[in-house]
Amino acid sequence: MLTSHQIIKAFLRTEKYTQHEPLGKYFFLVNNSANKIQIKKAVEEIYKVKVKSVNTFVSGGKLKRVRYQYGRTADTKKAVVTLKEGQKIEVAT
């Protein structure tokens, strides 16, 4: 069983992702084996907010080359968490 901090790896803050924050949507890097229910419970436990919905997507790893050898970077799973009306995650910048 994964803990909340093992499910939520990182809170993603990029210029592209912060455009969605006024809509109540926040992006997280999550464990590849975590499902939407686990992600919802982990965000509610860590950030003390109410989650409306969770959408996930997997970004495939890229093919990389170092000298003469080819390899792949790891696949990553990201979650878009939509909060209920009036809820907000406070982020120290």
LINBEL-V85814 format. One record per backbone hydrogen bond with DSSP energy under -0.5 kcal/mol. CO is the residue of the C=O (numbers start at 1). NH is the residue of the N-H. Records with the same first field share a line. If there is no record, write none. Layout:
# LINBEL-V85814
CO->NH ; NH
This chain:
# LINBEL-V85814
3->6 ; 7
4->8
7->9 ; 31
10->12 ; 29
11->13
12->14
14->18
15->19
16->19
17->20
18->21
20->23 ; 25
21->24
24->83
26->81
27->12
28->30 ; 79
29->9 ; 10
30->77
31->34
35->39
36->40
37->41
38->42
39->43
40->44
41->45
42->46
43->47
44->48
49->51
50->84
53->82
55->80
57->59 ; 78
58->60
59->76
62->64 ; 73
64->71
66->69
69->66
71->64
76->59
77->30
78->57
79->28 ; 81
80->55 ; 82
81->26 ; 83
82->52 ; 53
84->87
88->90
